[in-house]
Amino acid sequence: MTMEVFRDLPKELVEEEMLTRVPATYLKGLGSTCKRWNRLFNGDRRFARKHSDKAAKQFLGLTLTRAFRICPIIVDRDGKVPCLEVKTELSLVDPHSKYPGAQFDVSRVFHCDGHLLCTSVDESRFVVWNPFTGETRWFQPSYRGVKGRAFALGYG
């Protein structure tokens, strides 16, 4: 669909039916589509209010337990009283362990776009993990043995 066709659509159809179905995280990228949408996303409080009414009221958080395991936490804000539900620990099997099926002891966790960077307790290795697909990529730092190094996951 070309921009000319979008301009011909009624404003109510575009704003109330089409754009309110787009997740809020993707709206910012759509602001560069045309001046009208840029004004809508960056200056129109009415659209923001309508969109937030239709937005998801449930969020997923992650916490690191004392036993070096990652637990998902679901925060539900749909009702009058927010609800917090802790789920079962996520399983991250350590393929480099001497013991088959042993869990990887996670010391620190960093996240970016659904991926987790998990460091080992002694910082001798780390893994980038997608907990939804189970896919992992294991690494050993090139500076082995040096404590206090910083880890990060992301892009600039």
KAJO-V270409 format. One record per residue. RES is the residue in one small letter. PHI is phi in whole degrees, -180 to 180 (* if undefined). PSI is psi in whole degrees, -180 to 180 (none if undefined). Layout:
# KAJO-V270409
res = {RES;RES}
phi = {PHI;PHI}
psi = {PSI;PSI}
This chain:
# KAJO-V270409
res = {m;t;m;e;v;f;r;d;l;p;k;e;l;v;e;e;e;m;l;t;r;v;p;a;t;y;l;k;g;l;g;s;t;c;k;r;w;n;r;l;f;n;g;d;r;r;f;a;r;k;h;s;d;k;a;a;k;q;f;l;g;l;t;l;t;r;a;f;r;i;c;p;i;i;v;d;r;d;g;k;v;p;c;l;e;v;k;t;e;l;s;l;v;d;p;h;s;k;y;p;g;a;q;f;d;v;s;r;v;f;h;c;d;g;h;l;l;c;t;s;v;d;e;s;r;f;v;v;w;n;p;f;t;g;e;t;r;w;f;q;p;s;y;r;g;v;k;g;r;a;f;a;l;g;y;g}
phi = {*;-83;-64;-61;-67;-63;-65;-79;-73;-61;-55;-63;-65;-65;-76;-90;-106;-88;-72;-72;-90;-84;-56;-56;-64;-95;-64;-57;-66;-78;-61;-83;-64;-159;-61;-61;-71;-61;-63;-62;-80;-101;-134;-97;-65;-61;-65;-60;-64;-63;-67;-69;-65;-94;-72;-63;-108;-125;-130;-112;-119;-126;-132;-101;-84;-66;-89;63;-122;-101;-120;-76;-127;-102;-107;-110;-108;-75;-88;-69;-108;-60;-118;-121;-128;-93;-96;-65;-55;-78;-98;-123;-75;-92;-72;-98;-76;-70;-107;-58;82;-67;-82;-79;-82;-90;-92;-138;-132;-127;-129;-161;51;87;-98;-117;-102;-114;-101;-77;-59;-91;58;-83;-154;-148;-137;-99;-132;-103;-67;-80;-98;84;-70;-131;-137;-95;-140;-120;-63;-77;-106;-33;93;-86;-85;82;-74;-97;-121;-154;-136;159;-152;-117}
psi = {127;166;-31;-40;-40;-39;-29;-16;146;141;-42;-39;-46;-50;-46;-25;-43;-57;-27;-12;-9;129;143;-33;-23;-12;-39;-41;-28;-14;-27;-1;-47;165;-38;-45;-35;-45;-40;-45;-30;-17;-9;100;-30;-46;-43;-42;-46;-42;-40;-29;-32;-5;161;141;13;135;151;125;165;144;150;124;170;-22;18;38;155;130;130;146;128;125;119;115;20;-35;-176;-35;123;144;139;125;122;128;176;148;143;144;120;96;136;104;-13;4;152;-21;117;134;3;146;148;127;111;124;-48;153;135;147;153;120;42;-7;147;135;114;127;150;163;-42;6;25;-18;165;163;140;125;133;102;-18;-37;-18;-2;137;155;116;146;154;129;149;-13;29;135;-15;118;159;13;154;146;149;156;131;-161;159;none}
